Amino acid sequence: MGLFDKFKGKKESIDWSDAYNAIPKFYMKPDGSPFGSIALTEGTKTALPKNPQLEYKVDGKSVTEWKLVLVSTSKATVIGATDYFIALEKIGQYSLDANRNAILIKELSLVELENLVE
């Protein structure tokens, strides 16, 4: 990107190819309704879906409840889980790029992950 491109407002291209594409796992609540869980791991550049409730179904049923699970590699444990959509709002400060379907999150430190826990 040249100097004049910056003045024209052209955005530098961000490489998504080395990011982990987060894929949800599904679990059942005691009432039998499904919920989705998506992991965000310390030190891992990650592409998170913006609207997983529109992309994924379980046995043809919509999944309305979503959790973001925060995984620490330095502590080798799950450090917490939070409402996915609230976390997406908080996580915007760590965004490298976004498109219509996903948001690209930079590699987060342990402290940054811990700050996302409710």
Contact map, one row per residue, 1 for C-alpha under 8 A:
1110110000010000000000000000000000000000000000000000000000000000000000000000000000000000000000000000000000000000000000
1111110000000000000000000000000000000000000000000000000000000000000000000000000000000000000000000000000000000000000000
1111111000000000000000000000000000000000000000000000000000000000000000000000000000000000000000000000000000000000000000
0111111100000000000000000000000000000000000000000000000000000000000000000000000000000000000000000000000000000000000000
1111111111000000000000000000000000000000000000000000000000000000000000000000000000000000000000000000000000000000000000
1111111111100000000000000000000000000000000000000000000000000000000000000000000000000000000000000000000000000000000000
0011111111000000000000000000000000000000000000000000000000000000000000000000000000000000000000000000000000000000000000
0001111111000000000000000000000000000000000000000000000000000000000000000000000000000000000000000000000000000000000000
0000111111100000000000000000000000000000000000000000000000000000000000000000000000000000000000000000000000000000000000
0000111111110000000000000000000000000000000000000000000000000000000000000000000000000000000000000000000000000000000000
0000010011111000000000000000000000000000000000000000000000000000000000000000000000000000000000000000000000000000000000
1000000001111100000000000000000000000000000000000000000000000000000000000000000000000000000000000000000000000000000000
0000000000111110000000000000000000000000000000000000000000000000000000000000000000000000000000000000000000000000000000
0000000000011111000000000000000000000000000000000000000000000000000000000000000000000000000000011000000000000000000000
0000000000001111110000000000000000000000000000000000000000000000000000000000000000000000000000000000000000000000000000
0000000000000111111000000000000000000000000000100000000000000000000000000000000000000000000000000000000100000000000000
0000000000000011111000000000000000000000000000000000000000000000000000000000000000000000000000000000000000000000000000
0000000000000011111100000000000000000000000010000000000000000000000000000000000000000000000000000000000000000000000000
0000000000000001111110000000000000000000000111100000000000000000000000000000000000000000000000000000000100000000000000
0000000000000000011111000000000000000000000111100000000000000000000000000000000000000000000000000000000000000000000000
0000000000000000001111100000000000000000000001110000000000000000000000000000000000000000000000000000000000000000000000
0000000000000000000111110000000000000111000001111000000000000000000000000000000000000000000000000000000000000000000000
0000000000000000000011111000000000000100000000000000000000000000000000000000000000000000000000000000000000000000000000
0000000000000000000001111100000000011110000000000000000000000000000000000000000000000000000000000000000000000000000000
0000000000000000000000111110000000011100000000000000000000000000000000000000000000000000000000000000000000000000000000
0000000000000000000000011111000001111000000000000000000001000000000000000000000000000000000000000000000000000000000000
0000000000000000000000001111100001111000000000000000000000000000000000000000000000000000000000000000000000000000000000
0000000000000000000000000111111111100000000000000000000000000000000000000000000000000000000000000000000000000000000000
0000000000000000000000000011111111100000000000000000000000000000000000000000000000000000000000000000000000000000000000
0000000000000000000000000001111110000000000000000000000000000000000000000000000000000000000000000000000000000000000000
0000000000000000000000000001111110000000000000000000000000000000000000000000000000000000000000000000000000000000000000
0000000000000000000000000001111111000000000000000000000000000000000000000000000000000000000000000000000000000000000000
0000000000000000000000000001111111100000000000000000000000000000000000000000000000000000000000000000000000000000000000
0000000000000000000000000111100111110000000000000000000001000010100000000000000000000000000000000000000000000000000000
0000000000000000000000000111100011111000000000000000000000000011111000000000000000000000000000000000000000000000000000
0000000000000000000000011110000001111100000000000000000000000010111000000000000000000000000000000000000000000000000000
0000000000000000000000011110000000111110000000000000000000000000011110000000000000000000000000000000000000000000000000
0000000000000000000001111000000000011111000000000000000000000000011110000000000000010000000000000000000000000000000000
0000000000000000000001010000000000001111100000000000000000000000000111100000000000000000000000000000000000000000000000
0000000000000000000001000000000000000111110101000000000000000000000111100000000000000000000000000000000000000000000000
0000000000000000000000000000000000000011111100000000000000000000000001111000000000000000000000000000000000010000000000
0000000000000000000000000000000000000001111100000000000000000000000001111100000000000000000000000000000000111100100000
0000000000000000000000000000000000000000111110000000000000000000000000001000000000000000000000000000000000111000000000
0000000000000000001100000000000000000001111111000000000000000000000000000000000000000000000000000000000001110000000000
0000000000000000011100000000000000000000001111100000000000000000000000000000000000000000000000000000000111110000000000
0000000000000000001111000000000000000001000111110000000000000000000000000000000000000000000000000000000111100000000000
0000000000000001001111000000000000000000000011111000000000000000000000000000000000000000000000000000011110000000000000
0000000000000000000011000000000000000000000001111100000000000000000000000000000000000000000000000000011110000000000000
0000000000000000000001000000000000000000000000111111000000000000000000000000000000000000000000000000111000000000000000
0000000000000000000000000000000000000000000000011111000000000000000000000000000000000001000000000001111000000000000000
0000000000000000000000000000000000000000000000001111111000000000000000000000000000000000000000000000110000000000000000
0000000000000000000000000000000000000000000000001111111100000000000000000000000000000000000000000000000000000000000000
0000000000000000000000000000000000000000000000000011111110000111010000000000000000000000000000000000000000000000000000
0000000000000000000000000000000000000000000000000011111110000100000000000000000000000000000000000000000000000000000000
0000000000000000000000000000000000000000000000000011111110000000000000000000000000000000000000000000000000000000000000
0000000000000000000000000000000000000000000000000001111111000110000000000000000000000000000000000000000000000000000000
0000000000000000000000000000000000000000000000000000111111111110000000000000000000000000000000000000000000000000000000
0000000000000000000000000100000001000000000000000000000111111110000000000000000000000000000000000000000000000000000000
0000000000000000000000000000000000000000000000000000000011111000000000000000000000000000000000000000000000000000000000
0000000000000000000000000000000000000000000000000000000011111100000000000000000000000000000000000000000000000000000000
0000000000000000000000000000000000000000000000000000000011111110000000000000000000000000000000000000000000000000000000
0000000000000000000000000000000000000000000000000000110111011111000000000000000000000000000000000000000000000000000000
0000000000000000000000000000000001110000000000000000100111001111110000000000000000000000000000000000000000000000000000
0000000000000000000000000000000000100000000000000000100000000111110000000000000000000000000000000000000000000000000000
0000000000000000000000000000000001110000000000000000000000000011111000000000000000000000000000000000000000000000000000
0000000000000000000000000000000000111100000000000000100000000011111100000000000000111000000000000000000000000000000000
0000000000000000000000000000000000111100000000000000000000000000111110000000000011110000000000000000000000000000000000
0000000000000000000000000000000000001111000000000000000000000000011111000000000011110010000000000000000000000000000000
0000000000000000000000000000000000001111000000000000000000000000001111100000011111000000000000000000000000000000000000
0000000000000000000000000000000000000011110000000000000000000000000111110000011110000000000000000000000000000000110010
0000000000000000000000000000000000000011110000000000000000000000000011111001111100000000000000000000000000000000000000
0000000000000000000000000000000000000000110000000000000000000000000001111111111000000000000000000000000000000100100000
0000000000000000000000000000000000000000111000000000000000000000000000111111100000000000000000000000000000000000000000
0000000000000000000000000000000000000000010000000000000000000000000000011111000000000000000000000000000000000100000000
0000000000000000000000000000000000000000000000000000000000000000000000011111100000000000000000000000000000000000000000
0000000000000000000000000000000000000000000000000000000000000000000000111111110000000000000000000000000000000000000000
0000000000000000000000000000000000000000000000000000000000000000000000111011111000000000000000000000000000000000000000
0000000000000000000000000000000000000000000000000000000000000000000011110001111100000000000000000000000000000000000000
0000000000000000000000000000000000000000000000000000000000000000000011110000111110000000000000000000000000000000010000
0000000000000000000000000000000000000000000000000000000000000000000011100000011111000000000000000000000000000000010010
0000000000000000000000000000000000000000000000000000000000000000001111000000001111100000000000000000000000000000000010
0000000000000000000000000000000000000000000000000000000000000000001110000000000111110110000000000000000000000000000111
0000000000000000000000000000000000000000000000000000000000000000011100000000000011111110000000000000000000000000000000
0000000000000000000000000000000000000100000000000000000000000000011100000000000001111111000000000000000000000000000000
0000000000000000000000000000000000000000000000000000000000000000010000000000000000111111100000000000000000000000000000
0000000000000000000000000000000000000000000000000000000000000000000000000000000001111111110000000000000000000000000000
0000000000000000000000000000000000000000000000000000000000000000000100000000000001111111111000000000000000000000000100
0000000000000000000000000000000000000000000000000100000000000000000000000000000000011111111100000000000000000000000000
0000000000000000000000000000000000000000000000000000000000000000000000000000000000001111111100000000000000000000000000
0000000000000000000000000000000000000000000000000000000000000000000000000000000000000111111110000000000000000000000100
0000000000000000000000000000000000000000000000000000000000000000000000000000000000000011111111100000000010000000000100
0000000000000000000000000000000000000000000000000000000000000000000000000000000000000001111111100000000000000000000000
0000000000000000000000000000000000000000000000000000000000000000000000000000000000000000011111100000000000000000000000
0000000000000000000000000000000000000000000000000000000000000000000000000000000000000000001111110000000011010000000000
0000000000000000000000000000000000000000000000000000000000000000000000000000000000000000001111111100001111000000000000
0000000000000100000000000000000000000000000000000000000000000000000000000000000000000000000001111100001111000000000000
0000000000000100000000000000000000000000000000000000000000000000000000000000000000000000000000111110001110000000000000
0000000000000000000000000000000000000000000000000000000000000000000000000000000000000000000000111111111100000000000000
0000000000000000000000000000000000000000000000000000000000000000000000000000000000000000000000001111111000000000000000
0000000000000000000000000000000000000000000000000100000000000000000000000000000000000000000000000111110000000000000000
0000000000000000000000000000000000000000000000001110000000000000000000000000000000000000000000000111111000000000000000
0000000000000000000000000000000000000000000000111110000000000000000000000000000000000000000000000111111100000000000000
0000000000000000000000000000000000000000000000111100000000000000000000000000000000000000000000111110111110000000000000
0000000000000001001000000000000000000000000011110000000000000000000000000000000000000000000000111100011111000000000000
0000000000000000000000000000000000000000000011110000000000000000000000000000000000000000001001111000001111110000000000
0000000000000000000000000000000000000000000111000000000000000000000000000000000000000000000001110000000111110000000000
0000000000000000000000000000000000000000011111000000000000000000000000000000000000000000000000000000000011111000000000
0000000000000000000000000000000000000000111110000000000000000000000000000000000000000000000001000000000011111101100000
0000000000000000000000000000000000000000011000000000000000000000000000000000000000000000000000000000000000111111100000
0000000000000000000000000000000000000000010000000000000000000000000000010100000000000000000000000000000000011111110000
0000000000000000000000000000000000000000000000000000000000000000000000000000000000000000000000000000000000001111111000
0000000000000000000000000000000000000000000000000000000000000000000000000000000000000000000000000000000000011111111100
0000000000000000000000000000000000000000010000000000000000000000000001010000000000000000000000000000000000011111111110
0000000000000000000000000000000000000000000000000000000000000000000001000000001100000000000000000000000000000111111110
0000000000000000000000000000000000000000000000000000000000000000000000000000000000000000000000000000000000000011111111
0000000000000000000000000000000000000000000000000000000000000000000000000000000001000010011000000000000000000001111111
0000000000000000000000000000000000000000000000000000000000000000000001000000000111000000000000000000000000000000111111
0000000000000000000000000000000000000000000000000000000000000000000000000000000001000000000000000000000000000000001111
